[in-house]
Amino acid sequence: MYQIRLKNCAFFARHGVHDEEETLGQRFYVDAVLTVDPGRALAEDSIEGTVDYGIAFGVIEKIVTGERRFLIESLALEVGKALAARYPQIRRAEITVRKPNAPVAGVLDHVEVTVVWPE
């Protein structure tokens, strides 16, 4: 096994419980840590047998910039499921979503959740 990490992928989207979050939108950041079964891909230096991280980024982008979710936890789960469905050689997808402008009555850097698929 080996890991591919996509760190701090940034997208503008409209997720959250409050109406203002949908109206105004904000930037979200996503990390994906993908544990991959190499099969013969590494020994054969073959892109066909591994995860193309450009395509993986596109999968993440489509979900994050798509349909509004109330929970970033749900967003992270959907990203993990979609990546695993696109690439069956992914044995584990650990997805972290950061929301820097969470509506919290206080000062914080960001709120983040991490979801692992499969659980």
Secondary structure, DSSP 8 states (H G I E B T S, - for coil): -EEEEEEEEEEEE--SSSHHHHHH-EEEEEEEEEEE--TTHHHHT-GGGS--HHHHHHHHHHHHTSS--S-HHHHHHHHHHHHHHH-TTEEEEEEEEEETT---SS--S-EEEEEEE--
